[in-house]
Amino acid sequence: MIVATATTTCTFTGIIPENNLSVSAAEEVMKTDDGFQYKVNNNGEITITRYIGTDTDVDIPSKIDGKPVTNIGDCSFYNCNNLMSVTIPDSVTSIGERAFEECSSLKNITIPDSVTNIGNYAFTWCSSLKNITISNSVTSIGNYAFYNCKSLTNITIPNSVTSIGKSAFHGCSNLTNINIPNSVTSIEDSMFYYCSKLTNITIPDSVTSIGESAFSNCNGLTSIIIPNSVTSIEDFTFAGCDSLTNITIPNTVTSIGEFAFSFCNSLTNITIPDSVTSIGKSVFCDCSSITNINIPNSVTSIEADTFSGCSSLTNIAIPDSVTSIGESAFYDCTSLTNITIPSLVTSIGQYTFFGCENLENIKVDKDNKNYADEDGVLFTKDKSVLVRYPGGKDKGLSYEIPSFVTSIGNYAFNGYLHPKSIIIPDSMTSIGNYAFSGFYGLTNITIPDSVTSIGAHAFDHCENLESIKIPNSVTTIKEYTFSYCGPLEITIPRSVTTIEDNAFNYCLATIYGYKDSYAETFAQNHSFEFKEIQESEQPLGITSFTADKASPQISGTKVTLTANATSQGALQYKFIVRDNETGNWYKLRDFEESNTFIWKTGNTGNKTLYVDVKDETGEVIREAMNYKIETSVEAPAPKIISFNADKISPQLSGTQIKLTVNATGSGKLQYKFIIRDNKTGNWYKLRDYAESNIFTWKTGNEGDKTLYVDVKDENGKITRESMSYTVKK
């Protein structure tokens, strides 16, 4: 709803009280015996400035002192609560702003043929007004003119009217029928907002624009046809029209604004024409009866919350033109069972499939360069990160995360009932923020020692999670990690030295830990039950010894070495290097409690890196890794991330197509564009190597083509990518 600032404020500092003939020095205001205050205009005509009488039925005089009354001034009958009817003489040509505002008993009024303008707020809050006749001479109806005239049932707008202001009939909750004449070209913002009994309306072909919230909350509206003259549907235009079952959108419309059809609970299907290139966020939010919908190839993004709450939506085809899917786009689409991510999608927002409890399969086009699927589960392209698990998969069963996964992404299992248990492989190193948040079906989970990081809110609202053990590799439990978990039993090792604020907020946790550990101190300080774990003999062992940069590297590179080990008590770490060519040994660092060391590589050649780990008893064990230092490391060839056209195939001959390539590689990259005519087999160079990654191609002869881009790095290495394209007559 659009709220406007009032243009006139009804203050009456110049009014003559009934028994006082003093007037404002700024302007002479006079009074008649029957309660009309007025002023004489420069042209000798009269403007009524205020009515202070008490009559319920008022006849406005056509003349005062022989001068014609032509204007009903601003606020002249403001808040005249006793007024029930008014007769306006033929001499009046204008009704001013707020002229009859809050005349709550006014029931009938006839506007004569002489009036050409009804001012802003003229009849605002005339809550008893049932009938009004507007003459053929009126050309404009102001903003908020009949705002909240709740008793008004019908009104005829003559063909003389060319302009109707915003919110003109806003809140006319008993208005059942209204005509819009062909002379009107625009339906302004909130014009019919909350006209809850309006059942049908015809929009004439003269209308070229429909404003924000124009028909919002018209609960009785069942169908509407938008004429071909309209090019855009603005924000909230039909929001809350919960009886609307059908709507026709012409192929002249190019954009649909935010929340345009949100909460249209009776809308079952809608066809979006190919002319539409932009669909705003939350457009179909909570359209709970929509079963299917087509999105044309002209649309490139599905914005946040577009289909959120479309609980009857069973299938949807995302066109190949889409490059991004916004946050919560399919939130609570509880009937959706399958979805395919097309090849050009580069980003999928958080909560996109939250609450899709029957979604069994997420499929990704094989040509997508950012995402992949495995057994219906969504991953990053290299499958190292599990992005989203479909909520309807493996109901009542367990899911074993594949061993190639190293990270569970943010919100990956967020808000699900199934499966009951998750098996995490030893390859896993991190669990993202909100990864299992709201996973009400999760009862148990084992986190392997390979995991070093658990994100904030990772298990919050896992109300049925019974027990969990934090691995020795974790040092911090982050904020809200286990908030709102029920009677949870959690084992916290000595490695944990930080538990952030609200980590166990509203959680009935029993903490298991070692005597004199940080876990014990935390439990005591926060009034959690603490149960001591008896120290047991745990053999000294090194679980991993890694470098953050893969071998080989050039001399002078800083490489972070990390060792992870298990044992009783505190451990110390020493780092050593051996030059395999000379046989010499060098101590990089003596024993310290830190398990990491930054090594700056020296002379070239093959090396062996060692870590010695010592426990409290003095026992020492060793682990080694091979590493190579070179004078220079050959850089890989350029990597092409994407190669696309701004207009989808096919296109007419003579069309200008912008080709864009995104790539990574060594130094400044150069790009060459080539085309092959698949019918003749001929090749043509569109542009030689240049630093610009964009080229505008004007299509030529009809037929199937293959477009190529060659990307060259500073070392002369070249990578090629292609796309198919069709040119038609």
N, C-alpha and C positions, 0 to 999 in steps of 0.2 A: 504494500500500500504506500502511495506517495503522499506525504503530508506537506501541504503548502503553508507558507507564512502569510498571515492575514494582510491584506492590502489596506484595510480600513479598520480602525479601532473605534468602537462606539463610546465616545465620551461626550458629555453634553455641557461643557463649560459655558456655552453661549445661550443656554435655554432660559426663557423667561418663566420663572415660577408663576403659578396662577394669580397670586395676589401681590406680585411685585413687577413693576414695569421697568426696572433697570435692565440695561442691555450691555453686552460686551462692547468694549471700546473698539475692538478690532473689526466688528461687523454688525450692522444694525439688523436685529432679528425682531420680527413683529408677530402678533398673535391675533387670531380671530376669536369671536365669542364662543364658537363651538369647538375650540381646543386645538386648532391648527397653528403651529408656529411656521413662519415662512420668511423668505427674503426675496427682494426684488433684484433680479439679475440686471446686468448692464443693458441688455436688449429689451428691458421692460417686461420680461416674462417672470412668472412666479415659480420658485422652487419650494416645495414643502420640506421643511427641515426637521420638524418633530411634531408628533401628535401626542398631546397630553390630556386628551379627553378620556372619558370612561365608558363611552357607548360601545355596545357589542357589535352593532351593525353600523358601518361608517360609509357615508357617501363623500368622496373627495370632491370638493367644488371644482367646476371647470374654470371659474374666474374668481378672483379676489380683488375687490376695489376696481373692477372693470378690466383687470389685467389677466391674461390667460395663464392657467396653471399648466406648465409643460413638463415639469420634472418632479418626481418623487425622490427626494434627496437621500443621501447615504444615511442609514440608521434611523430614518424618519419614524418608523413604527417599531423599532427594536424593542423586544421584550414586552409588547402590549398583550399581556396574557388574557385579557378579557375579550379581545377582538375576535369575532366569529366570522364576519363577512365584510368584504370591502368592494365598493364599486369605484372603478377608476374611470374618469371621464375621457372622452375622445380627444381632449386637448393635450393629454399627457403623451410625450414621445419617449421618455426614458425612465426606467426604474433603477435607482441607484444601488450601490453596494450595501448589503446588509439591511435593505429597506424594511423587510418584514421578518428579519431573523428572530427566532424564538417567540414568534406569535403562536403559542402552543395550542390555542383554541380556534385558530383560523381554519375554517372548513372549506370555503368556496371562494374563488376569485376568478374574475374574467378580465383578461388583458385585452384592451381595445385595439382596433386596427391602427390606431395612431402610433402605438409603441413600437420602436425599432430595436431596443436594446434592453435586455434583462441583466442587471449587474451581478458581479460576484457576490455569492452568499445571500442573494436577494431573499430567498425563502428558506434558508437554512434552519433546521430544527422546527419547522412548522409541522409538528408531529400529528396534528388533527386534519391536515389538508388532504381531502379526498379527491377533489376534482379541480382542474385548472384548464382554462381554455386559452391557448396561445394564438394570437391573431396572425394573419398572413403577412403582416407588415414587419414582424420581428425577424431580424437577420442574425442576431447573436444571443446566445445564452451563456452567461458567465460561469467562471469556476465556482464549484460548490453551490450552484444556484438553488438546487432542491435537495441539498445534503440532508440526510436523515429525515426526510418527509415520510415517515413510516406508515402513514395511512393512505398515501397516494397509490391508487390501483391501476390507473392507466392515464396515458397522456398522449396527445397527438401533436407532433412537431410539424409545422407547415413547411412547404417546399422553399419558403423564403429564407429559412435558417441556413446559413452557410458555416456557422461556427458554434460548437458546443464545448464549453470549457471542461477541464479535468474535474473529476469527482462531482459532476453536475447532478447525477442521480445516485450518488454513493449512499448506501444505507436505506434506500427506498425498499424496505423489506416486503411490502405487500404489492409492489408493482408487478403485474402479471403480463402486461403487453405494452409494447412501445414500438413506434415506427421511426426509422431513421430515414429522412428524405435523401434523394439523389443529389441534393445540393451540398451535402456534408462530405468533406474529403478526409476527415480525420476523426477517429474515436480516441479521445485523449485518455491520459492516465486515470485509472480508477473510476471511469465514467459510470459504470454500473456495478461497482464493488458492493458486494453483499446485497444485491437485489435477489434475495433468496427464493422468491416465488416467480421470478421471470422464467417462463417455460420455453419460449422460443423467441428468436429475434432474427430479422433479415438484415444482413449487412449489404448495403447497395454497392454496385460496381464503382461508384464514385470514390469510395474510401480507399486510400492508398496506404494508410498506416493505422495500426491498432496499438495503443499505448500500454505501458506497464499496468498490470492488475486491472485492466479494463473490465473483465468479466469475473474477476476473482471472487470465489465464494457465492456464485450464482447457483445455489444448490438445486433449483428446479429446472435448470437448463439441461435438456436431453440431447439436443443435436444442434450443430451450427455449421454453416457453409461459409468459408472464407473466400471472398471473390478474387478473381485473377489480378485485380489491381493492387493487391497487397504484396509487399516484398519481404516483410519481416514480421515475426511474432515476438513481442518483447517479453521481458521478465514478468513472471507471475500472471500473464494474461488470462489464463483459464484455471489458475490454481484453486483447488478446493471446490471445483464444480463436480460434486460427487454423484450427480445423476447423469452426467454427460456420457452417452454410450457411443456416439459417432461424431466424428469431425472430419471434414474434408479440407486438406491443405493443398492449395493449387501449386503448380510447378513454377510459379513466379516467386515463391518464397525462397529466400537464400539463407536465412538464419532464424533459429528458434532460441529465444532467450532463456535465462536461468529460471527454473521452477515453473516454466510456462504451463505444463499440464500436471504439476505435482498434486497429489491427493485427489485425483479424478478417479474415485474408487470404482465407478461403473464402466469405465472405458475398457473395452475388451481387446480391441486391436486398432492399429493406426498405421497408415501408409505415409511414409516420409518421401516426398518426391526427390528425384535426382538433382534438382536445382539447389537443394539445401547443402551448404558447405560447412555450416557451423551449428552445433547443438550445445547449448549451455549446460552448466552443471545442474544436477537435480531436476532435469526436465520432466522425467516420469517418476520421480520419487513418490513412493507409496501409492502407485496406481495398481492396487492389489488385484484387479480383475484382468489385467492384460496377460494374454496367453502367448502371443507372439508379436514380433515387430520386425520390420525390415529397416536396415540402416543403409542408405545409398553409398555407392563408391566415391561420392564426392566429399564425404566426411572423413577428416584425417585424425580426429581425436574423440575419444569417449571421456567426457569430463567427470569430475568427482560426483558421486551419488546419482549419476544419470538414471540408473534403474534400481536404486536402493529401495527395498521394500516391495518390489514387484513380485509378490509371493506366488502368483499363478503363472509366471513366465516359465514356460517349459523348455523353450529353445530360442536361440538367437544366433544369427550369422553375423560375425564381425567382418566387415568388408576388408579386402586386401589393402585399401588405401589408409587404414588406421595405423598411426605410428605410436600413439600413447593411450593408455587406459588409466583413468584417474583413480584417486583414493575412494574406496567404498563404492565403486561403480556398480557392483552387483551385490551389495550388502543385503543380506536377508532375502535373497531370491531363493526361497526354500523349495521351489518346484524344479529348479534348473538341474539337469542331470549331466549334461555334457557341454563343453565349450572348447572352441579352437582359437588359439592365438595366431593371427596371421603373420606373414614373413617380415613386415616392416615395423612391427611393434618394438620399440626400444626401451619403454619404461612401463611398469605396472605398479600402481600405487598401493599403499598400505590399506589393509582391510578390504581389498577388492572383492574377495570371495568370502568374507566373514559371514557366518550364519547360513551359508549355502549347504544345508545339512543333507541334501540328497545329491549333491554334485559328486559323481562317481569318477569322472575322467576329465582331465585337462590335457588337451592335445596341442602341440605346437607345430606350426609349419616347418618342414625340414630346412627351409632356406632362411629361417630366422637366425640372425647373427648374434642375438643376445640371450635367447632362451631356448630350452630344450625340454622334452618330456621323457619320462621313463616310467612305464607301467602306470600311466595316468597321473603322475606326480610332476609338478612344475619345478624345473631347475634352471640355474644359469647355464649358458651355452656350454661351458666346460664341465658342467655337472658337479662342480666343487661345492656349490651352495644349494641347499634345498630351499626353494622360494615359497612354495605353497603346496600343502597336502590337501586333496579334495575331501570335504567333510562327509560325503556319503560313501566313501570307499572303506572296505574292510570293516563293516559294522560288526561290533562285538568281538573282533579278532585283534591280533597284534600286528604291528608293522615293523619290519626290520629295515632300517635305513641302509642303503647300499654302501659298500666299503669305500667307494670313490668319493664320497661326500666328506668334506672337511669342516663345513660350517652349516648350522641350522639358522636360516635367515630370520630377520625380524617378522613376527606375526605368522610364522610358518604353519603352526598348528593352532593358532588363536581361535577360541570360541567354538570348539567342537565337542561332540559327545563320543566320537569313535576315532580310532580303536581304543581298546581298554589299556593296552600297554605299548610302549615304544622301545625298540631295541636299537641302541646307539653303538655304532662300530668304533673300534680303536683308532680309526683314522680321524675321528672328530676332534677339532681343537677349540671350537667356540660355539656357544649357544646364544642366539641374538636376543635383543630386547623383545619382550612380549611373546617369545617363541611359543610358549604353551599357555599363555594367559587365557583364562576362561575355558580351559580344556576340562569340562566337567566330567567327562567319561574316564579321564586318566586316573588309574588307581596305583600304578607302580611304574617306576622307571629306574634304570641303572645308568649312571654317568661314568664313563671310563676315565682312567687316569690321564688319558691323552688330552682331555678338555682342560684348558687353562683359564677360560673366561666364560662366565655365565652372565648374561645381560640383565639390566634392570627390568623388573616386572615379569621375568621369564616364566615364573610359575604362579603368578598371582591369580586368585579366584579358582585355583584347582582344588575345589572343595572336597573331592573324593580321593585326593592323593593321600595315601596312608603313611608311606615312609619314603625317605630318600637319603642317600649317602653322598656327601660332597667329597670329591676325590682329593688326594694329596697335592695335586697339581694346581688347585685353586687357592688363591690367597685372599680374595675379597668376595664377600656376599653383598651385592649392590642393592640400592634402594628398592623397596617394594617387591623384591624377588619372590617372597613367599607370603605376601599380604593376602588376607582373606582366605587362607587355606585352613581347613577345619582342624581336627585333632591330629596334627602332623607330627610324626616322629622323625627327627632329622639328626644325622650323625655329622659332626663338624670336626675335621682333623686339625692337628697342630699347625698345619700350613696356613690356615686362615688366621690372619692378623687384623683384618678390618671387616666390620659388619656395619653397613651404612644405615642412615636413619630410615625408619619405617620398613626395614627389610622383612620384619615379621608382624607388620601392622594388622591388628584384628585376626591374628593367627593363634590358635590354641596349641602352640608348639611344645613338644618335649624335646629338649636338646641333649643329645648324647655326645660326650667328649671326654678328654683326658684331664686328669687332675692338674690344677695350676695352669691350664691352657687359657687362651683368649676366649674360647667358647664358654668356659666355666664362668669367667668374669662377666661376660656379656649376659649370660643367663641370670646371674645374681643381680646385676644392675637393672635388669628389665623385668624381673619377677617371673621368669620362665622356670619351669621345672627342669632341673639338671640331673642327669644320670651319668655317673662316672663309668667310663670304659676302662677295664683293667689293662694295663700295659702288657703286651705280649711280645714275645721275641719275633722280630721282623728282620729277615736277613737283609743286609746291605745290597742294594741293586741299582744299576743305572738303567732308567727306562728309555732315555733318549739323549742324543748328543747331536746337535744340529747347527747349521750356519744359515744366517738369514739371506745370504747371497750364494747362489749355486756356483760350483766350480765349473770352468775356470774363471778367474778374474785377473785384471791387470795389476801390476805393482802399484802400491800406494792406496789401494781400495780399503775402506773400513768395513770389516766383516764382524757382525755380532755372533758370538758363539754362545750357545745355551745348552746347559746340561740339566736333566731332570733325574732325580734319584729318590729312592725310598729306603727308610731305615728307622730305628728308634732314635728319638732325640734330634739334636741339631747336627747338620752336615756342613762340611767345608769342601771347597772346590779349588783345584790347582790346574792351570792351563799350560801346556807344553807344546812346542813344535819341533819337528825333526826335518832337516834338509836331507832328502833321500839321495841327492847327488853327491854331497860332501860327507854325509854321515854325521854331521854336527847336530847337537841338541841344544835347544834354547828354552829357558823358563820364561814364559810370557807373564805369569802371575803366580805368586805363592798362595797357599791355602787361605781362603776367606769364605765368609758365609754366603756371599753373592754367587748365584749359579750362572751369571752371565759375564762375558768379557768381550770388549771391543778390540779386535786385532787389526792392526794396520799392516797389510801385506808388504813384504820386503822384496828380496831377490827373486828372480824368476826361477821356475823349476817345479819339480814334484815335491810335495811336502806331506808329512803325516802329522795331523793334529791330535793331541791327547788331552783327556781330562782325567784327573785323579780325584776321587771322592773319598773323604775320610769321615767316619762316624765318631761318636763320643768315646768309643773304646779304643780308637786309634787304628781300627781296621781300614785299609785302603784298597779300593778297586779301581780299575782303569778301563776306559773306552777310547777308541781311536776312530778317525775318519781321514780319508785321503783328500788332498786338495792340490790344485795346480795353479801356479802363478805364471802368467804370460806377459810378453811385452805389449801385445795388443790382443784384444778379443774380437773376432769377426762378428760384426753386427748382423742381425737377421734381416731378411728382405722386408720391405714395407708391408704392413698389414692393412688391408682395406676393410674398414668397418661397415660402410654402407655405400651403395651406388644407386641413386634413384632419380626419377623424373618428377617434376611438379605437376604434370598432367598424366593421368593414367591412360594406358593403351586401351583401345585404339583412338587415334586422333585424325582429323582431316589434313590433307595435304596443304601446306602453307602455314600450319600452326607453329607458333614459337614455343619450344619446350625447353625449360631450364633443367639441365643435367647437373647434379651435385654429387660429389664424392667426398667421403670422410675417411681419412687414413692416418696411420701412425708409422713412424720410421725414423731413421737417423738423419739429423740435420734438416735443412729445408727440402721439402718434397716438391716435385714437379709432376704435372698431369698432362697426358695426351689423350685426346678423344678420337675414336675411330668408329666407322660404321661399315657393316657388311650387308649387301643386298642378297638375301637368302635365295631369291629366285634366279638371279644372274650369276651369283657367286663373286661379284665384283666387290673390292674393298676401297674405301675412301677415307682419307685423313680429314677429320673435321677441324682439328686444331693440333699443332705441334706442342711439344713440352713447354709449359709455362707454370708459374707459381700459383695462379688462380685455380681453385678447385671447382670452379663453376664455369659451365659453357652453355650458351643459349643456341639451341639447334632449331633451325627452321626446316620443318619436314618437307620432303620433296616428293618423288614418285611414290605412288601407292604400292603396297605390298608388305610382306613380312621382312623385318630388319633385325639385325643383332647389333647392339651398341656396345662398345668396349671402352674401358678406360685403362691406360697404363700409368702406374705410379712409380716414379723413379726417385731413389734417395741420393744423398750426397756422395755415396760410394758407387753409384751407377747401377745398383741392384733394382730390378724391376718386378712388379707384381701386377697381374692383369685381373680384371673383373668384367663381367658382361651382363647384359639384360636383353630380353626379347621385346620387340616393339612392332606394332602394326600401324601402317599409314593407310587411310582409306580415302576414297573420293569425297 
